[in-house]
């Protein structure tokens, strides 16, 4: 444990309770080295008496070197304008009513950015500082989140620009030169505008779904769902659009348990998986529906869940990409799409208490399998 103690004169003054030890500040019986964040503690003289393992990792300094040094030497922080942080804040000689420093981004030597919070421990509300506790956090996780948000904004802007440009172009042309076009030409332009408007609507719906999934607010309105009929409707829509009926194979193993799920969201899952198989796969698209054991822990009874497997006979997904399939912006090919669909599919399945996996189909293509527990609404339970 990277903790030292101070026995400097004046550490205990008459009438004052003993100052807390670093281990006591972390919590009774807690080793500072077990904390996930960096912890640096300085005594009343500004000498470092605790420098835990996480602080070593974040600062790339050994605790043995930091212990006993002044706080400014052990933790030479600067703000983003290059000013020395401890000289600015002056924890021991500053305002007597100040008790903390809020979290902010500071720089370590070499320019590495960290999130720093400080707390001043006093024996009385306006008494001298007895301890300075500093917590350090790596900014990498926050930066990944910020990069993800920036990528999302860039992707959305790109995906919106194309259909909106088309809509604006066709509507402006029709308004300016309406009399010059035949009825067939007008119809074609309006059909294109209608299709692009649908594309924008779908993108906005995807963004709303992502927002709800990330915040845990995706609502599931459970109703009885005939999963076989739902798959059949999707197949019929593709056949009506011109695909041969023998491109699809539906295998349904009866009996199936009663499935209570959100029909709209299950349609969204099926639509995405079947569309991926049609667009990116080859050969026959096979959909298998069977009863299976529940994916929930503690539920071991057989036939308490419904399993749906969608597979194709295409080239499949490379092994090295399997662990990224359900992340944002993953695209299996260069054939368009936002790369958000499978991320949303995973969120919907998990909101139902189910699981989804990806693998290689017997025919060599991609195979997606999701399992939904047979869960009735609470008022029927």
N, C-alpha and C positions, 0 to 999 in steps of 0.2 A: 504494500500500500504506500503510495507516494505522499505521505503526510508527515509533516514535522511539527514540533511544538516549540513555543517561545517561552523562555524563562527570563525575559528581560526585566529589569527593575521597573516597578510601577505597574506591572501587569495586574496586580490586585491592590487596590487602594482601600483605605479604611472606609467602611460604610457602603462599599460597592460590592454587588454580587460578582462571583467569578465569571469571567468572559466565557462564552460557549466555545467548545472545541469544534474543529472542522467536521468531525464525524457526527456531532450532535446537530450541526446545521444541516447536514444531508438527511437527517432523520435517525431516530433511535436504531442502533444496530446496523446502519447502512454504511457500507464501505464506499468512500468516494470514488474508488476505481470502478465500481459497478454502475455508476451513473452513466447514462447515454450521452450527456452533454459534458463539455469541458467545464471543470470547476477550479477556480484559482481563488485562494483565500489569503488575505494579508492581515497582519495583526495591527495593534494600535500604533505601531511605529512605521507601518507601511512595508514591513518585511513579509515575504511570502512564506506561509506556513503550510499550505496545501496546494498541490499541483497534481491533479489526478491523471489517470491514464488517458482519458479522452482529450484532456488539454495537451498532453504530450503528442498525441496523434495529430490534433488540429494545428498546433503551433510548430511541430517538428522540432521540439526542444525536449531534452531530458529533464525529468523532475529533479534529479540530483543537482543539476546546474542551476535550476530556477529557485529551489528552496533556499531561503536566507537572503536572496537578493531583494532589492527594492522592487515594488510593484511595477514601476516604470521600466526598470531594467529587464525584469523577467517577462513582461508583457508589453513590449514597445509598440503601442497602437497609434495609428494616425487616422484622422478623418479623411474623407474623399478629396479634401483640398490640400492635404499634406501637412496639416497641423497636428502637433503632438497632443494626443487625447488627454493624458493625465494632467498635463499642464493647463489645459482648457477647463477641465472639470474640477480639479483640485479637491479631491474627496475629503482630505483631512483638514483643509483650511477654508473650505467654501462655506456656503450658507449653513447655519446650524440646524435649520428645519428640514434640510433636504435628506431624503431617506433612500433615494434610488435614482438610477439612470435608466430611462426606457430603452428598449431594444433598438439598435441602429446598426447600420453597416459600417464597419471599420476595416482598416488594412493592417495586415501583419507585414514585417519586413519581407521584401520580395514581391509585394503587391497582392498577396493572397487575401481575398475578402472573407470576413467572418461576421456573424451576427453576435453582438455583444450586449449583455444586460448586466448592470451592477446594482448591488444593494448595500446600503450602509447600515451597519448594526450599531446602535447606540444603547447605552444603559439607561438613558433618560431621553425624553423627546427632543431636547435641545442640547444634550450632553455631547461630549467628545466621541468621535468615531472609535469604536473598539475593534471592529472587524469590517473589512471590505470584501464582499463576495462578488466574484465575477463569473458569469456563465458564458460559454462560447459555443456557438453552433456553426457547423459547416453550411455554406450557402448553396452547395451543389444541388440538394434536393429541390430547393426553391427555384434555382436556375432552371432545372429540368422542367418544372411546372410552368415557369414563365416562357420557356422555349416552346413547350407544347401549346400554350395559349397563343403565342405568336404564330406558330404554324397553322393553328386552327383558323385564325383571322385571315392569314394569307391565302389559305385554301378556299375559304368561303368567298373572299373577295374575288379570287380567280374564277370560281365556279359561278358566281353571280354575274360577273361581267359579260360572259359570252351570251347567255339567254337574254339579258336585259338589253344588250347592244342589238341583238336580233329583233326584239320586240320594238325597240325605239325606231330602228331602221324601217321595218315594215309598216308600222303605224304612220310614221312621217311620210313615207312614200305614198301610202294609200290616201292620206288626207290631202296631199299636194297634187296628186295626179289620178284621182279616183276615176275620172271619165275615160282615161286612156287604157284602162285594163279591162279585159273580158271578165265575165262572171267566173270562169274557171280559174283565171289567174288570181282574182280576188279571193276565191275560196282557198286556193293553195296558200296564199299569204296568211290568211286568217287561221288556217289549220296550223301553220308553223308558229304563229303567235300563241295559239292555244297550247301547243305542245311545250313551248318554252315557258309559258306561265305555269304549267304543271311541274316543270323541272324546278323552277324557283320555289314553288310551294313545297315540293318534296325536300329540297335542301333546308328550308326553314324548319320543316317538321323534324328533320334529322338534328338540327342544332338544338331545338327544344328538347328532344329526347336525350341528347348528350348532357345538357344542363341538368335535367332531372336525374339521370343516372349518376352523374358526378356528385350531386348534392343528396342523393338517397331519397329523392322525392318522386320517383317513378311509381305512379299509382297503378294497381292491378285490380280491375273490376271483374271478379270471377263469375262466370256463367257456364252452363253445360256446353261443352264443345265436342262436336263430332269431328275428330281429327282426320278421319278418312275422307269425309265429304269435303273438308277444307282443302286437303291436298288435291282431290279430284277437281275442284273448281279452278285451281291454279293450272292444272294440266289442260283442262278444257280451254282456258284462256289462251294458252300457247298454241294449241291446235287451231283455234279460231283465227289466230294471227298468222297462220301459215306453216307452222312446224308440223312435220309428219307425226301421226299418233304413235307410231312405233318407236319414236325417239324416247318415250317415257315408259317406265315399268313400275306399277304400283303393286306392292306386295303387302297385304294386310292380314295379320295373323289374329284370328278371333279365338276366344272372346277377349275384348279389351275392357279394362276398368273404366268406370265413368270418370271423365276428365272435366274438372272445373278449372277454367282458365279465362284470361281476357281474350275474347275471340279476335278483336282487332289487332292486338299485339302478337298473337300467335300467327295470324295472317301475315303480319310484317316479317316475322321470323321465317316462315315458309317461303314467302316471296323472295327474300334475300338469298336464301340458300339454294332454291331452285334456279333463280336467275343466274347465280354464280356458276352453277353446274352447266347451265345452257350456254352462257357466254364464254366461260373460260375452259370448260371441259369439252370432251368429244364423246362420240358414241352414245350409248343408251344412258339416260339419267334414271337411276333406280331409287325409289323411295320405299323403304321398309318401315312398317309400323307394327310394333309388338308390345306386349305387356312385359314388364320387367320389375326388378326390385327397386324400392324407393332409393333415391340418391341421398336422402337425409340420414344423418347419423342417428342411431337408435331405432330406426325403422327397418327391420330385417324381414318382414313378411314379404313373400313373393307376390307378384302381380299387383303391387300397390303404386305403380308408376307406369307411364306410357313413354316408350322410346321411339324416336323418329330418326332414321338414318337416310341421308341424301348422299348419293355417290355417283361418280361418272367414270368414264373410261379414257380420260385425257391424260396429259403428262403428269398430273398431280402436283403437289406442293413440295418444293425441295426440303429435305430434312432440316437444313439449317434455318429455314424460315418458319418451321412449325410453331416455335415459341413466340412468334410475332404476329401470327394470323389475327388474333383478337385485339391487337393494339390499334390505336388511332393511325390513320393514314397508310395502313398496310394495303398494298395493291398486289394482287397475284400476277398481273400482267400490265401491259401498257394500253389496255383497251378502255381507258376512261374510268370514270367513277371517282368519288371523293375519298375512298379508303376509310369511310366511317361506318359502313353497313355492318360488318362483322363485329365491330366494337359495340354497336347498338344491340345486335342480336344477343351477344353474351350478356349485356346488361338486362335485357328483357327476360331471358331464360333464368338468370340468377334472381331477378325480382320475383319470379314464380317459385323460388326455392329449388330450382333445377340445376342441372349441370350441362355443359356442352364441351365436346372434344373434337379434335381434328386428327385425321390419320390418313393412311393410304388404303384405298379400296382394293378388293380382290382383283379387280380388273386393271389396277395400276393407277387409277385416277385419284382425285381427292375424295375423302369421306368425312362428312360432318354428322355427328350424332348428338342429339340433345334428348335429355330425359326430364320429364315433368312429373312431380309427385301428384297423386290424386288427392288434391286438397280442396275441400268444400269451403264456401264462405263461413265466416265465424258464426253467423246467425243460424247456420244449419248444423254446426258441429255439436 
